[in-house]
Amino acid sequence: MTDEDHGATRLGRRALLGGAGSLLLAGACSPRGMATIEPVPGPPLDPSRAPSRIVFGSCLDQGLPQPIWQAIAAARPELLLMIGDNVYADAEDEATLREAYAALGRSEGFRQVRAQTPLLATWDDHDYGRDDAGSEYPLRDVSQRVMLDFFGEPADSPRRRRPGVYRADVLGAAPRRVQIILLDCRYFRSELRRGPSRGRYQRSDDPADTMLGAAQWSWLEEQLKIPAELRVLATSVQLLSDDHDYESWGVLPLERDRLLTLIRSTGASGLIVISGDRHHAELSALEGSAAGYPIYDLTSSSLNRPTPHPHELNQHRVGEMVDVANFGVIEVDWERGVVALRIHDERGAARLEHKVALASLTAPRA
């Protein structure tokens, strides 16, 4: 994560209560003495409609003011993606996890946006439950159940029956299909090796280290084979920016290479990456990638607790870093075949914009 995360205020700790339940249990029933969490009402996802305006964000501290929801509502999103650190729980017990989500559920701004907007979510570390945690986090199954309860995941959803919160949906019909892929970069990820500086990690070339785990990798390969004109792949940590040594795919470079190679081998055109985590926003681009076409990684963070990193290098950065509270927008002009990638501040002003031709996001035929 970031220096800001390492200094985050922790919520109160409680003793772990027994009978936490399994992934198969759904619902918002509150164990005795714990906060009740219920899904915030809102429209369901409509598979027949391809969204032309997708809003996404990350790193929302439920204990701080959240004025940015007004700007998000004004942007009139057709789909909202919450891609990690959706709350700051940092929990060693279920009660603390539930308290964090219950607090978000009481946010009037969030409730108003959710009432008008379909919503999909994945997690990063602080809503998963521990700073920078991966597969070693002991409450990962409890955390998965609590998260799915809060976001109203149906009882028969695959995410209720399998480890991890990854998900994919294809929305709309040809020639305007949008595929949304939400990765889980926590549940299966190998424990990282600390570097000499706090919050920094050593890069690992160990082929045994994984970001997604075998099952999720197999699933992703099948998803990328599904036809779609535009694909939005959400990874809670940055894919391309790797001049820093905080968490990113760059810490596991073999895994990043695997992802880029998989995009090409499956023939998955039209793919845009979105990420969060870093408490600032930026656009990164990799020309001549193993994917066979340019890869763009639009990072949006944080919704309400930004941390300036004015001197941080990023050899892949396009334009300027945005170090105020922000959200990301992906807007498609289907008639012109153009995708606009934007970062907006909490007043709704566009701080960064870059347009990409959909036709350019295709690997040349062999």
N, C-alpha and C positions, 0 to 999 in steps of 0.2 A: 504494500500500500504506500502511503505517503507519510511524511513527518507529521502532518496534521492528524492522521489516523492514530499514530503512535501516542499522541497526546490527548486522544479523545477521552472524554469523561465516561466512565463506566456506570452503567445502571447498577442498582443494588443487587447483591448476590443472595441466592436462597439455596437451601439444601435441596438436592435432587430428590424429587418425589418419585416413589415407585409407581409401577403400572403405567409407564408413559405411553404404551401402546405400540403398534407396528404400522408399517406403511399401508396396510390394508384397511386401517380404520380411518373413516372420514367423518366430517362434521365439526361443529363448533362447540360441542359440549365442553364445559369448563370443569376440569378437575377441581376438587374442593380447594378453596383458597387461592385459585389462579384466575387471572383476568379472562373474561369471555371474549373470544374473537369471532366475528361474524363477517361474511363477505359484504362489502359495500355494494349496494344495488347499482346495476348498470346494464346497458345493452349487451347481449351476447355477441360473439364473433359470428359474422355472416359469411360462410364459405363462398357464396355466390357473388360477392362483391369484392372487387379488387380495390384496395385503398389507394388513392392518389396522393394523400398527404398523411405521412406517418410522423408522429412526434415521439421522441424517446428521451430518456434521462436516467441519471444514476446519482447515487450518493445523496440521499435525503435524510437529514437528521430530524427525527420526529420530535425532538425536544426543542427545536429552534423555530422561529417564525418561517412561514412558507409563502411569501407573497408571490412567488413565481407561478403559482397555480392560476392566477388571474391572466397572466400573459399566455399560458398554455391554453386556457379556455378560449382566449381571443384568437388564437391561431387556428381554431376549428379543426382539430385533428380528427381524422377518420379512423385512426387506430393509435393507441398509446402503448408503447413498450417501456416497461420498467426493467432495466437490465442489470440491476445489482446494487447492493447497499441501499436497498429500498427502505430499510430501517437500520438503526445502529443498535443492535442487541448485545453483542459481545458477551455471550451467555455461557455459563457453566450449568445451567438448569433450565427446565422447560418454562418455569414461571417467568423468568426474565425475557425469554423469547416472546411469550404471549403478551407480556406488558408492552413490549416495543410495537408489535403489530396493532394492539388495541389502541395505542396512542395515535398511530397513523390513521386508523379507522375513525378517530374522532376529529381529524383535520377537516374543517369545513371546505377549504379549497380543494383538497383531494376528493372529497365526496361530491362536490359540484362537477368536477371534470369527469369523474367516473360515471356519474349519472347520465352523461351525454355521450360517453365514448367507450367502445370496446377496448379491452385491456388484456395484454399478455405480459407475463413476467418470468424472469429467471433471477438467480441470486449471484452475489459476490461474497466476500468474506464476512462482512459485519452483520448481514442478515442471515448468512449461513450459521454464524455463531461465534467466530473467533478470528481475530486479526490475522490475515495471511494464511488461514488454515486450508488444508486439503483433506486427503483421505484419512489422516490421523485424528480428525476431530471426533470425539467419542459420541457426541449427540447428533450426528448427522441425520440419522433416521427420524429422531424426534423433531429436528428442525425441518425436515422435509414435510412431515405431516402438518406441522403448524403453518408453514408457508402455504401449502396447498389448501388448507382450511381457510386461511384469510383471503386468498384470491379466488375462492369458490370453485376449485377444481372438482368436476363431477366424480362421483364415487366409482364410476366405471372407466375413468380415464386411465390410459397406460401409465401415467405418472403416479397413480395410486398403487400400481402393481409392481413397479420395478424401481430399483435404486436410481437416484438421480432425478433432476427436474428438467432435463432436456426435452424439447418439443419442437415440432415442425407443422406448419399449415400451409396449404396452397389456397389462395383466395382469388376468385374470379375465374374467367374462362378465356381461352385463347382468342385473340392475340394479346390479352391484357391480364396475364396471370402473375400474381405476386406470391412468392414463397417466403415465408417467415421462418427462420431457423434460430431457435434459442438454444445455445450451448450451455452445458453445465461444466464450468471450469473449476469446480471445488470438490465435488463428492468423490471423484476418482483420482484427482491430481496427486502425484507423488509429493512427498514432503520435500520442500526446498532446502538447499544448503546455505547457511548463513555466510555472508562475506565478512570482511573486517570491520565494516561500518554498520551501525544500527539501521535496520530497515533495508539493507542491501543483500543481494543474493548472488551466489556464484553460478555461473552458467554451467550447465551439465550436458555433456555429450554421451551420457550413459543411455544406451538404447532401452534399458529397462524402465527409465523414468517416463512418466506419461502425464499428459494434460487431461485427456478425455477418458482414458480407460478403454479396454478392448471392446466392450459391448457398445459404448457410445460411438467409437470409431466405425464399427460395422454399420450401425444405424445411420450415421452421417453419410457414409458412402451410398447407401440406398436412397437417402433423401436427395442427394445431389444429382441422382439420375432421373429424378422426376422433372418433366418439362415445366419450364416457367420462363417468362420474359424478363422478370426482375426478381432477384433473390436478395433478401436482407438477412445477413448472418450476424447475430448478436453474440459477442464474446465479452464477458464482463471485464477482462483485462485486455490491454492493448496488444494488437497483433504485430504492428510494424515498428512502432517507436521502441528502439532498444539501445539508445545511447545512455540511458539510465539503467540502474541495476535494481530497480524495484520490480515488483511482480509484472510479468508480461510473458508473451509467448517467446520472446527473445531469450529468456532464462532457460528455456528448453528448446534450443534451436532445431533439434531433430524433429520435434513435434510440429514446429512451424513449417519446416520444409515438407513434412508429410501432408499438412493441410493444403499448402499451395499446389503440391503435386497431385493431390486428390481432386482438386478443382479441375485441373486439366484432364486427368485420366477419366473422369466421369462426364466430361463434356458440359460441365455446369457453367453456362454463360450468364451474363447479367448480374454478377454477384458484387454487392457492396457490403463491406464490413462496418459494423458499429460497435463501439466499446465505451467503457466508462472508467471508474476506479481512481483516476489521477487527480481529481479536484481542480482540473483546468480542462479547457477544450482546445482541440486542434484537429487539423486534417492532415493525415499522412498518406503518401502515395508511393507505390513501388512499381516503377516501370520495368519492363522486361522480366517479370517474375516467372517463377516456375509454373504459375497458373496459365501462362500463355497469353495473358493480356494484363493491363494495368490493374492493380488492386488498390482500392481506396479504403482507408480506415478512418471513419469519422468518430472522434472521441468527444463525448459530452459528459462533463462532470464539473461541478457539482450543482445540484438543484438549489442548495441553500447553505453550503459551507465550503466555498472555494478557497484554495490556497495558491497564491501566486508562486510560480517557478520561473522568474524572468530570465534566468541564465541557463535554463535547462536546454541542452542540445537535442536536436532531432534531425538527423540528416534527411529524413523523408518528409519533413514538414512542408506543407503547401500553405502559403499565407502566414498570418500571425497567430500566436497563441492567444486564447481568450481566458483571462484569469478572474472573471466575475461570475456570479451565479448564472447558470445557463441551461438551455435545453437544445436538443438537436431536432432538425426537421429534414425529412426526405420527401421531396415533392416531385411527382412524375407528370410530365407533359406528354401524354401518350400520342397526341397528334404529331408532335415534332420529334418524338423519340429521345427526349432529353430528361435527365434526372438532375434536380438541383439539390445540393447538399449544403445545409445551412446550420449555423449556430446563432441562437437568439439569446439575449439577456433577459433579466427579469422584468424589464419594461416592454419586452416584445420586439426590441430593435434587433435587426440582423447585424451581427458582429463579424460574420464570416460567411462567404458564399462561394461555391464552386460548382460549375455545371459540367455534366458528363454525358456524352452521347451514348445511348444504350448500345448502339452498333459497335462502339469501341470496346465493349466488354465481352468480346468473343475471341476465343483462341483460333488462330489460323488453322485451316485444315491441313493435315499431314499429307 
